[in-house]
Amino acid sequence: MIVADNETAVDLLYYEAIARTVVRLVSEKSDEPLSVGVHGDWGAGKSSVLMMVEEAFKEDDRVLCVRFNGWLFQGFEDAKAVLIETIVEELRRKRPTSKKVAEQAKKVLRRVDWMKLARKAGAYGLTLATGIPHPDTIKDLGAAARSLVGKGAEKVSPEALAALVEGSDEFLREVAEDSAPEQMHAFRDEFAKLLQDAEIDRLIVLVDDLDRCLPDTAIETLEAIRLFLFVPRAAFVIAADEGMIEYAVRQHFPDLPVATGPATYARNYLEKLIQVPFRLPSLGYAETRIYVTLLLVLNVHGETSDEFQKLAELAREVLRRPWKGPGLDRKTVEKALGGVPAEVERAMELAGRIAPILADGARGNPRQIKRFINTMMLRLAIAEERGFGDEINVAVLAKIMLAERFAPELYDAMARGSASTGASEELAALEAVVASPPPDLETKSADEKTQAPSETPSLPDWPNLEWAKQWAAIDPPLAENDLRPYVFVTRDRRSVFGAVTSLGELEELIVKLQGSSLQVKQAAAEVARLQTIEAEQVFDALRAKIRDAENLSQEPPGVKGLAEVARQHPFLQRPLLSFLQDLPVSKLGPWVVSGWVSVFSEVDVVSDMAVTLRGWAEQEENRKLKAAAGAAMKLTGKRKRD
């Protein structure tokens, strides 16, 4: 039903070329320390490239590939020590019967133990560069002693005092024996000897998910890599988003100047560590079209099917030179497969329709494109399970999802417009304008030119109209479709449509309740006559419209109407209070503190509203709200005293 969203050796984007280039570079420089960066945005395919590199060296006994993911150890261990221990452990596994490897590994791990101790000491203020305790170190040790003695001599065990003294002695003695520079040089020499004893021609460490780590973990891992930059035969292939690493550098070294010369300090730090950077390119139209086609066929036939394997091989050939055409064409596919299966035909047709907007909207990011396709297939499955799968056209669903994903305000307008009947007049007008050819004013008479504007349907007052025109031009047209099942199955983004699906005649009342105070007052009798289910529907619709309001510093339309519905139907008072409590405090205006005295009549709701008002008065995030809430509380207190 969906394609797994994780790294894979199944190459749908011809990243094999990048992986082979990395392999070639690492192999040609096998005696030299090397660091290679595979850069790209989140979801660009960096992890898949690492997997392909690992696969390329799988059969070479004199090459050791080690996968390291610092994100897995974040918060549990020292990233620097874990990285080195992981490498040493993999070397042991590679040569399990070698006594020389076992002995040399112990020496290297003793250096790692020293690093752990140095890190522990550093937490107390130890300066590793000099090996001299910082004054704060002595102060902390003294504080520990005073804390013990402060409990009273009778409560302090001899063992506790002995542990404190022994720990303090060890703390100072270990640092005094070796300085950090000596330890680092010794580590490099001993590690080089370990590689030699293990008969490893090339150690390749594949570092993944570095850009998911917190800044401290990311920097610790990079600092560990720095230890190996002068160790022969060691190569690091680092997959990371440069922007996130630069952010980690800035967070870890906040006192550094912003820039020196043309580059920032953060950029310079990264470039000193990574000798050869590769940047994974964003997908263009042709690549997106091919990728969507392969994902759809993979979803139907599976990875091992003959149809998918042949199509994937053909796609790789086309992706060698993607600038030569729009992607997979029917003639080439027919020749490769001996015909075009129906599923492949539909996949190619749909991919051709949605690829232009999908490539631009997803910024050519493979993960975003894959998630779009997976979401679409999941929604089709939900529609089938609900029993209306035959009412869903996948091309129509894909087009609606493009609006939902890349122009949510357009999607909302379309959903609200089609809520009652399933048809949107504004959408029909938009598609009519896009479908009609531009008037040829050169051949028209003066009278016809004057009348021309009146013949053109007026465009709806929708946001992002230029994008909407491009979207409306995609086949199939939507105006003649009942959009309700499509909006229903995509409603996880907004609850507006679900609230107004069956409102019918209540729409007119909702409009009144979004009007002025006078209009709301005039509609009070209609509100009182509502049945329980009708009152809940009107309440949900008004609440959804208020939640979607862009500006909450001023009272949005519908607030007074919402209050009136809750006043006339007390079972909605608790949902109203919960709604008010969920509104973002930083964006609220003073309007939210007043007007509820006549609305809330339930004792527990009145009490909880007072608590909410107090919370607004005590918070510091929104000064205007704080002042208004404080004034409202004083006024309430005065009324109670009077």
ABEGO torsion letter per residue (X at the ends): XBBBBBBBABBAAGAAAAAAAAAAAAAAAAABBBBBBBBEBBGAGAAAAAAAAAAAAAABAABBBBBBBAAAABGABBAAAAAAAAAAAAAAAABAABAAAAAAAAAAAAAAAAAAAAAAAAAAGBBAAAGBBBAAAAAAAAAAAAAAAAAEAAABBAAAAAAAAAAAAAAAAAAAABBAAAAAAAAAAAAAAAAAAAGBABBBBBBBGAAABBAAAAAAAAAAAAAAAABBGBBBBBBBBAAAAAAAAAAABAABBABBEABBAAAAAAAAABABBBBBBBBBAAAAAAAAAAAAAAAAAEAABAAAAAAAAAAAAAAABAAABAEBBAAAAAAAAGEBBAAAAAAAAAAAAAAAAAAAAAGGBAAAAAAAAAAAAAAAAAAAAAGAAAABBAAAAAAAAAAAAABAAAAAAAAAAAAAAGBBAAAAAAAAAAABBBBBAAABBAAAAAAAAAABBBBBBBBGAAAAAAAAABOBBAAABBAAAAAAAAAAABAAAAAAAAAEAAAAAAAAAABBAAAAAAAAAAAAABBAAAAAAAAAAAAAAAAABABAABBBBGAAAAAAAAAABAAAAAAAAAAAAABBAAABBAAAABGAAAABABAAAAAAAAAAAAAAAABAABAAAAAAAAAAAAAAAAAAAX
